[in-house]
């Protein structure tokens, strides 16, 4: 692959396109090469049917739709036949875009998608065009409404864009090139992500081994009497959390405080409390009465634990080190306050181990894909408890090893980000005529730098 020669370039003919484009490429408005699909199916007509549902979460999380019971779908949907290009109106920079496929059962899609049926454009080329950085940024620049968490584009801004377009044969060649090259990049990303998973599994196993078996492989063991815990060192105690800490609930959102004197203070929500760290990039505030501040305030050494939500959020937490002062916590985030701050790191480490997580799931109230645990059940958590000297030794060892693992994971995650950035740049370069792939052959591929 090479760049198009300057001789094959001419100046763009629309003010919306500031760069030169290859000779033979024509400017078109995209509604001239797509049909807009507006067919809908009512929610009541999906009852007792099995459908293939393209929701925005399923496309973002799995890269595809999901087979679902129509009884579980609560709103009207677009009715598809397969072969349509679906483009999310929400948060255009995320590029939630997909080509649908025939399924043998009714196919439906969220009405938050714009549904386009290619008629004078190669379907796979159309997919790459809408995945390109240029189109994503163009749509993002004209969003019609925005909230703190969502931007929404007007459908007409999505399918009435002006863009340079090569002839159909060249579209096929570009799509073939991108299929081959992005597949190679995706394989590299997949391998690196698998390596990250293995490192994280090792990290988890290391923590579990250390807090349940200690560091000495020859130490005498005893049965803990707890099915999900198994054997522990014979000289360790087993203590219930309620005897070494207090589990404190937080402030409830949405209370009516009309007529009462309040102050607005920052508070932690479930989204702020991740597994082993805090995400303080978006900390909300909440009104409370001055008399309530001591009750709901966090204190350095508190161990934060999420009440629930998705299964991965159940009991998830980390230690609070006074990052914001003062700071409150929501009622869905428990603050476990040790009677002795020296216990804090041990409690935090044990609650991230596999036995603790199994306990949280076992004692939780569960509905479809959701779970929650009460403060009472958290207080009853049984914790292996060596003496201070051994606790400190284990904590120091685990900290040393996990820091090395975390650094390695960070390096690999950066490599994944670079591969994804290159993939994005390659797509954009190909569909905007910055590289010439007309002579491309997979057997003699040399990818041009975008």
C-alpha positions in Angstrom: 0.0 0.0 0.0 1.1 3.5 -0.8 -0.4 7.0 -0.8 -2.3 8.2 -3.8 0.0 10.2 -6.0 -0.5 13.9 -6.1 -1.3 13.6 -9.8 -4.3 11.5 -8.8 -5.7 14.1 -6.4 -8.0 17.0 -6.9 -9.4 19.6 -4.5 -12.6 18.7 -2.8 -15.7 20.3 -4.1 -17.6 20.9 -0.8 -16.8 23.2 2.0 -17.4 20.3 4.4 -14.3 18.6 3.1 -11.0 20.5 3.6 -8.5 17.9 2.2 -7.7 16.8 -1.3 -9.3 13.5 -2.4 -8.2 11.0 -5.0 -9.2 11.5 -8.6 -12.4 9.7 -9.5 -13.9 9.9 -6.0 -17.2 11.8 -6.0 -18.9 13.8 -3.3 -22.2 12.3 -2.3 -24.8 12.9 0.4 -25.2 9.6 2.1 -29.0 9.5 2.0 -28.5 9.0 -1.8 -26.8 5.7 -1.2 -28.9 4.4 1.7 -32.6 3.8 2.3 -33.7 4.9 5.8 -35.6 2.0 7.5 -38.5 3.1 9.7 -40.5 -0.1 10.0 -41.4 -0.7 13.7 -42.9 -3.5 15.7 -45.0 -2.8 18.7 -44.0 -4.2 22.1 -47.3 -6.1 22.4 -46.6 -7.9 19.1 -43.4 -9.3 20.4 -45.1 -11.1 23.4 -44.6 -14.9 23.4 -42.0 -14.6 20.5 -38.3 -15.1 20.5 -36.4 -12.3 18.8 -32.9 -11.3 18.0 -32.5 -8.0 19.7 -29.8 -5.4 18.8 -29.7 -3.2 21.8 -27.1 -0.5 22.3 -25.6 -2.3 25.4 -25.4 -5.7 23.6 -23.7 -4.1 20.5 -21.2 -2.2 22.8 -20.5 -5.2 25.1 -20.6 -8.2 22.7 -20.4 -6.7 19.2 -23.7 -8.3 18.3 -27.3 -8.6 19.2 -28.8 -11.2 21.6 -31.5 -13.8 21.5 -34.2 -12.6 23.9 -37.8 -13.4 24.8 -40.2 -10.7 23.5 -41.9 -10.8 26.9 -38.8 -9.1 28.4 -38.8 -6.3 25.9 -40.6 -3.2 27.2 -40.8 -0.8 24.2 -41.4 -0.7 20.5 -38.5 -1.5 18.2 -37.4 -1.2 14.7 -38.1 -4.4 12.7 -35.2 -5.5 10.5 -34.6 -8.2 7.9 -30.8 -8.4 8.1 -28.1 -6.6 6.1 -29.0 -3.1 7.5 -26.3 -0.8 8.9 -27.3 0.4 12.4 -25.8 3.5 13.8 -26.4 4.7 17.4 -27.7 8.2 17.9 -26.2 8.2 21.4 -22.6 9.3 22.1 -21.3 9.3 18.5 -17.7 9.2 19.5 -18.2 5.6 20.8 -19.1 4.5 17.2 -21.7 2.0 18.1 -22.1 0.8 14.5 -22.9 -2.7 13.2 -24.0 -4.6 10.1 -26.9 -6.8 10.9 -27.3 -10.4 9.7 -30.3 -12.6 8.9 -31.2 -14.8 11.9 -34.1 -17.1 11.1 -36.1 -15.4 13.8 -37.6 -11.8 14.0 -34.8 -9.2 14.2 -35.4 -6.0 16.2 -33.3 -3.0 17.1 -33.5 -0.2 19.6 -35.1 3.0 18.3 -31.9 4.8 19.5 -30.3 3.4 16.3 -30.6 5.0 12.9 -31.2 2.0 10.5 -29.8 2.3 7.0 -30.2 -0.2 4.2 -27.3 0.1 1.7 -28.5 0.6 -2.0 -25.7 2.2 -3.8 -22.8 1.6 -1.5 -20.9 -1.6 -0.5 -22.3 -2.7 2.9 -18.9 -3.4 4.5 -17.4 -0.2 3.1 -20.3 1.6 4.6 -19.6 0.0 8.0 -15.9 1.2 7.9 -17.0 4.7 6.7 -19.2 5.1 9.8 -16.5 3.7 12.0 -14.0 6.2 10.7 -12.7 9.0 13.0 -13.8 11.6 10.5 -17.5 10.6 10.4 -17.6 10.1 14.2 -16.2 13.6 14.8 -18.5 15.1 12.2 -21.6 13.7 13.8 -20.3 14.6 17.3 -19.9 18.2 16.2 -23.6 18.6 15.5 -25.2 16.7 18.4 -28.7 18.2 19.1 -28.9 17.4 22.8 -26.5 16.5 25.6 -26.7 15.5 29.2 -24.0 14.7 31.7 -23.8 11.1 30.5 -25.3 11.2 26.9 -25.0 13.1 23.7 -27.7 12.5 21.1 -27.4 13.2 17.4 -30.3 14.1 15.1 -30.9 11.2 12.7 -30.7 13.5 9.7 -27.2 14.5 10.7 -26.2 10.8 10.6 -27.5 9.8 7.2 -27.3 13.1 5.3 -23.6 13.7 5.7 -21.6 14.7 2.6 -18.6 12.5 2.0 -16.2 11.6 -0.8 -17.0 8.1 -2.2 -14.9 5.9 -4.5 -16.5 3.7 -7.2 -18.0 0.4 -6.2 -15.0 -1.7 -7.3 -12.6 0.4 -5.1 -15.0 0.3 -2.2 -14.8 -3.5 -2.4 -11.0 -3.4 -2.5 -10.9 -1.0 0.5 -13.3 -3.1 2.5 -11.2 -6.3 1.7 -8.0 -4.5 2.7 -9.6 -3.3 6.0 -11.1 -6.8 6.7 -7.7 -8.4 6.4 -5.6 -5.7 8.2 -8.1 -5.1 11.1 -8.4 -8.9 11.6 -4.7 -9.1 12.2 -4.8 -6.1 14.6 -7.8 -7.6 16.4 -5.9 -10.9 16.9 -3.0 -9.0 18.5 -5.4 -7.2 20.7 -7.2 -10.4 21.7 -3.8 -12.1 22.6 -2.8 -9.1 24.8 -6.2 -9.0 26.4 -5.9 -12.7 27.2 -2.5 -12.0 28.8 -4.1 -9.3 30.9 -6.8 -11.8 32.0 -4.2 -14.4 33.0 -2.2 -11.8 35.0 -5.3 -10.7 36.7 -6.3 -14.3 37.5 -2.8 -14.8 38.9 -3.1 -11.6 41.0 -6.4 -12.8 42.4 -5.0 -16.3 43.2 -2.0 -14.7 44.9 -4.2 -12.6 47.2 -6.5 -15.5 48.0 -3.5 -17.8 48.8 -1.8 -15.2 51.0 -4.9 -14.2 53.1 -6.1 -17.8 53.6 -2.9 -19.9 53.8 -0.2 -17.4 54.7 3.3 -17.4 53.2 4.8 -20.5 54.8 3.9 -23.6 52.8 5.0 -25.9 55.6 2.8 -24.4 58.4 0.4 -26.8 60.1 -3.2 -26.3 58.9 -6.7 -26.7 60.4 -10.2 -26.9 59.0 -11.8 -23.5 59.3 -15.2 -25.1 59.5 -16.3 -22.7 56.7 -17.1 -24.4 53.4 -16.0 -21.6 51.1 -12.8 -21.0 53.1 -11.4 -24.4 53.7 -8.2 -24.9 55.7 -6.3 -22.1 57.3 -3.0 -22.0 59.3 -3.6 -23.7 62.7 -2.4 -20.7 64.7 -4.7 -18.2 63.0 -8.0 -17.0 64.5 -11.3 -16.8 62.6 -13.1 -13.6 63.6 -16.4 -12.1 62.5 -16.2 -8.7 61.0 -18.6 -7.2 63.5 -16.2 -7.8 66.3 -13.3 -5.8 64.7 -15.2 -3.2 62.7 -18.5 -1.2 62.4 -20.5 -1.4 59.1 -21.9 2.1 58.5 -24.6 3.0 56.0 -24.6 6.2 54.0 -26.9 9.1 53.0 -30.0 8.4 50.9 -30.4 10.4 47.7 -33.6 12.2 46.9 -34.8 13.0 50.5 -37.2 16.0 50.9 -35.2 18.5 52.9 -37.5 21.5 52.1 -37.3 24.2 54.8 -34.2 22.7 56.5 -30.8 24.2 56.6 -28.4 22.2 54.5 -24.9 22.2 53.1 -23.8 20.7 49.8 -21.0 18.2 50.2 -19.2 15.6 47.9 -20.3 12.0 48.3 -19.2 8.7 46.9 -21.5 6.6 44.7 -21.2 3.0 43.6 -19.5 4.2 40.3 -16.7 5.8 42.4 -15.8 2.6 44.2 -14.0 0.2 41.9 -12.4 -3.2 42.7 -9.2 -2.1 44.5 -9.2 1.5 43.6 -11.3 4.7 43.5 -12.5 6.5 40.4 -12.8 10.1 41.5 -13.1 11.6 38.0 -16.8 12.4 38.6 -17.7 13.0 42.2 -21.2 14.3 42.8 -22.5 16.4 45.6 -25.6 16.0 47.9 -27.4 18.3 50.3 -27.3 17.2 54.0 -28.2 18.8 57.3 -25.2 19.9 59.3 -26.2 17.6 62.1 -25.9 14.6 59.7 -22.3 15.3 58.6 -20.6 13.3 61.3 -22.9 10.3 60.7 -22.3 10.1 56.9 -18.7 11.3 56.7 -15.9 9.0 55.6 -12.8 8.7 57.8 -9.3 7.7 56.7 -8.9 3.9 57.1 -12.6 3.1 56.2 -13.0 0.2 53.9 -15.5 1.0 51.2 -17.8 -1.8 50.0 -20.6 -1.7 47.4 -24.0 -3.0 48.4 -24.6 -4.5 45.0 -25.8 -3.9 41.5 -24.4 -6.2 38.8 -22.7 -9.3 40.2 -19.2 -7.8 39.6 -20.1 -4.8 41.9 -21.2 -6.9 44.9 -18.9 -6.3 47.8 -16.5 -4.5 45.5 -14.3 -2.0 47.3 -11.1 -0.4 48.4 -9.6 1.6 51.3 -10.4 5.3 51.8 -7.4 7.4 52.6 -9.0 10.8 52.9 -8.6 11.7 49.3 -11.4 14.3 49.7 -12.1 16.1 52.9 -14.9 16.2 53.9 -16.6 13.5 51.9 -19.8 11.5 52.5 -20.9 8.1 51.1 -24.2 7.0 49.6 -26.4 4.4 51.3 -25.4 1.9 48.5 -21.8 2.2 49.6 -21.0 0.8 53.0 -18.1 2.2 55.1 -16.5 -0.6 57.2 -14.8 1.3 60.0 -12.2 -0.9 61.9 -12.0 -0.5 65.7 -8.3 -0.3 65.1 -7.0 1.4 61.9 -4.3 -1.2 61.8 -6.9 -3.7 60.7 -8.0 -1.7 57.7 -5.6 -3.0 55.1 -6.1 -6.6 56.1 -9.9 -6.3 55.9 -9.6 -4.6 52.6 -7.3 -7.3 51.2 -9.5 -10.2 52.5 -12.7 -8.8 51.1 -11.1 -8.8 47.7 -10.3 -12.6 47.9 -12.2 -15.4 46.3 -13.7 -16.8 49.6 -15.0 -13.4 50.5 -16.6 -12.9 47.1 -18.2 -16.4 47.3 -19.6 -15.4 50.7 -21.1 -12.2 49.3 -22.8 -14.0 46.4 -24.0 -16.7 48.8 -25.6 -14.2 51.2 -26.9 -11.8 48.6 -30.5 -11.2 47.5 -30.5 -12.0 43.8 -32.7 -11.1 40.8 -31.9 -11.4 37.1 -28.3 -10.2 36.7 -28.5 -8.2 39.9 -27.5 -8.8 43.5 -27.3 -6.9 46.8 -26.1 -7.7 50.3 -27.2 -6.3 53.6 -25.0 -4.7 56.2 -26.1 -7.5 58.6 -24.6 -10.1 56.3 -21.5 -8.1 55.8 -21.0 -7.9 59.6 -21.2 -11.7 59.8 -18.3 -12.2 57.3 -15.8 -14.5 58.9 -12.2 -13.4 58.4 -8.9 -15.4 58.9 -6.9 -13.3 61.3 -3.2 -13.9 62.0 -1.3 -11.8 64.5 -0.1 -8.3 63.6 3.5 -9.3 62.7 2.3 -11.9 60.2 -0.4 -9.7 58.8 2.2 -7.0 58.1 4.5 -9.5 56.5 1.7 -10.8 54.2 0.5 -7.3 53.4 4.0 -6.2 52.4 4.6 -9.2 50.3 1.2 -8.9 48.4 1.7 -5.2 47.9 5.2 -5.8 46.4 4.1 -8.5 44.0 0.8 -6.9 43.0 2.5 -3.6 42.2 4.7 -5.4 39.7 1.8 -7.2 38.2 -0.2 -3.9 38.0 2.7 -2.2 36.2 2.9 -5.0 33.7 -0.8 -4.9 33.1 -0.6 -1.1 32.6 2.1 -1.5 30.0 0.1 -4.1 28.1 -3.1 -2.0 28.3 -1.1 0.9 26.8 -0.1 -1.4 24.0 -3.7 -2.4 23.4 -4.7 1.3 23.3 -2.0 2.0 20.7 -3.2 -1.0 18.5 -6.7 0.3 18.7 -5.6 3.8 17.8 -3.7 2.5 14.9 -6.7 0.4 13.8 -8.9 3.6 13.9 -6.3 5.6 12.0 -6.0 2.9 9.3 -9.8 2.8 8.8 -10.0 6.6 8.5 -7.0 6.8 6.2 -8.5 4.1 3.8 -12.0 5.6 3.6 -10.8 9.1 3.1 -8.3 8.4 0.4 -5.1 9.0 2.3 -3.7 5.6 1.3 -4.1 3.8 -2.0 -5.1 0.1 -1.7 -6.0 -0.6 -5.3 -3.0 -2.8 -5.7 -3.3 -4.4 -2.3 -2.8 -8.1 -2.1 -3.0 -10.0 1.3 -0.1 -12.2 0.2 2.2 -9.2 -0.3 0.8 -6.8 2.2 2.7 -3.8 3.4 0.5 -1.6 5.5 1.1 2.1 4.9 1.4 4.4 7.9 -1.8 6.5 8.0 
